Each structure stands twice: as C-alpha cells, then as structure tokens.
Amino acid sequence: MSSLPENPYNPLAWIVGEPKIGAGTWIGAFTVIDGSGGLTIGEGCDISSGVQIYTHSSARRCVSGRRYPTVDRQPVTIGDRVFLGANAVVMMGVTIGDEAVIGAGAVVTKDVPPRTVVAGVPAAPIASVDLDGDEPRFVSR
C-alpha cells in the first residue's frame, strides 16, 4: 500500500502542488488540497474533514476523447479566517473572501464575498457574518 504525501498539517490529508497556507490554518483528515493550479489559503482558516479544494479540471479533456489535450487549471484564493464545513467542495477559479463560512457539503462554484455564509449545491448565500461585539453572529438573509 502506498503512503500519502507528507503533510505538516494533517497526516491523513492529501496535499499536491505547492499551496501557500497561512499561519494558524488547521486542516482536517481526509481532505484533498490541490495546489497544482495555484492555491492560496489565508491565516487562521479551519478546513474541516473531507473538504476538497480543486485548482484543476480534466472534464474537457475527458469528454473530447483527449482531443482537447490540456488539463485546465485556475487558481483558488481563500481569505483569512475562513471556515470550510465538512465535505465542502471548492472548484477551480473561486475566490472566497475573509471571514466567510462555507456550509457542510456545499459545492462552491462562484466567488464568495467576505463575511458571507453559503450552503447548498451549488453554494448560495444564506446569511451574513456579524462580528460586531464579542460573539460572532450569523444573520439570515
């Protein structure tokens, strides 16, 4: 049985490419962190178990019977203090703003503004993050 690549964040995460990962970011088990197309993850993020972040797609290559010879790649940027819930998927080319919350199982196909809570498939805004005061609140839209 082959072993997983070395990971200073979690020995049960699969990290490829050379993602830039900010200080204080936590990465859970059974995650796929694809930095092959360019990936920046900010400081203080929590990436829950089972999260998948993709910076590539081979869909066009596959459906063309390899006539389209390229694996498409676009960078992903995740801001500071972003929470990604269990089993969320972030697709290539997406930017997630600071202090956003990605719900469990969400599939993020479009940019997420700062301090926005998204959920669902495809992910859509459901609340805002309110950091006024000592206790963060999620304010429904």
ABEGO torsion letter per residue (X at the ends): XBBBBBBAABAABBBBEBBBBBBGBBBBBGBBBBAAAEBBBBBGBBBBBGBBBBABBAAAAAAAGGABABBBBBBBBBBBGBBBBBGBBBBBGBBBBBGBBBBBGBBBABBBBBGBBBBEOBBBBABBBBABEABBBBBBX
